[in-house]
Amino acid sequence: MKDRTATIERKTGETDIRMSLALEGTGKGARDTGVGFLDHMLDLLARHGRIDLDVQAGGDLQTGAHHTAEDVAIVFGQALDEALGDRAGIARYGSATVPMDEARASAAIDISGRPFTLFQARLPPGSTGGFEHELTEEFFRALANAAKLTLHLRVEAGTNAHHMIEAAFKAFARALRQAVAIDPSETGVPSTKGTLTT
């Protein structure tokens, strides 16, 4: 099996990001974006997705976390896209529902080659650890676009924004872990059209 890893660097006038990703992992790596809550979400995404993930990001945090969060998501999606290669042998689909105390979130993923995000959540306004709550949708939309995923993500219950966002990240991580897994019964690309990259 191909070594499913990727290293991506992206530098703009707003952010400077370097990321290394390995799909066959355990959650190892360091996450340093300058946004404490985003680092925490990347930690649990790596752990529950069984992905080794190193992230170094610098950005214009004096204007808020928007550019950093969105650009980290773009780079994550690009790294995922590269690590998956031609998608041969993958399960392709994944889904998970995760509770976090009073909160609950569900994610469904199709590694389809067609970027699409359906995000449904009523997050309380505000920010946690430097991360504005509305950036949750921006993060997942940017990630799905860059990785060419179909993503349905719904926060189904909750009153505490931290718990609601954490449940969403964990549900995504668990669904992604299923979707990228190698299916030993799959002999090629799991698509009747023969490709999942466009």
Stockholm file with secondary structure:
# STOCKHOLM 1.0

chainA/1-198         MKDRTATIERKTGETDIRMSLALEGTGKGARDTGVGFLDHMLDLLARHGRIDLDVQAGGDLQTGAHHTAEDVAIVFGQALDEALGDRAGIARYGSATVPMDEARASAAIDISGRPFTLFQARLPPGSTGGFEHELTEEFFRALANAAKLTLHLRVEAGTNAHHMIEAAFKAFARALRQAVAIDPSETGVPSTKGTLTT
#=GR chainA/1-198 SS CCCCEEEEEEECSSEEEEEEEESSCCSCSCEECSCHHHHHHHHHHHHHHTCEEEEEEEECGGGCSHHHHHHHHHHHHHHHHHHHTTCTTBCCEEEEEEEETTEEEEEEEECCSSCEEEEECCCCSSEETTEETTHHHHHHHHHHHHHTCEEEEEEEECSCHHHHHHHHHHHHHHHHHHHHSBCTTCCSCSSTTSCSCC
#=GC SS_cons         CCCCEEEEEEECSSEEEEEEEESSCCSCSCEECSCHHHHHHHHHHHHHHTCEEEEEEEECGGGCSHHHHHHHHHHHHHHHHHHHTTCTTBCCEEEEEEEETTEEEEEEEECCSSCEEEEECCCCSSEETTEETTHHHHHHHHHHHHHTCEEEEEEEECSCHHHHHHHHHHHHHHHHHHHHSBCTTCCSCSSTTSCSCC
//
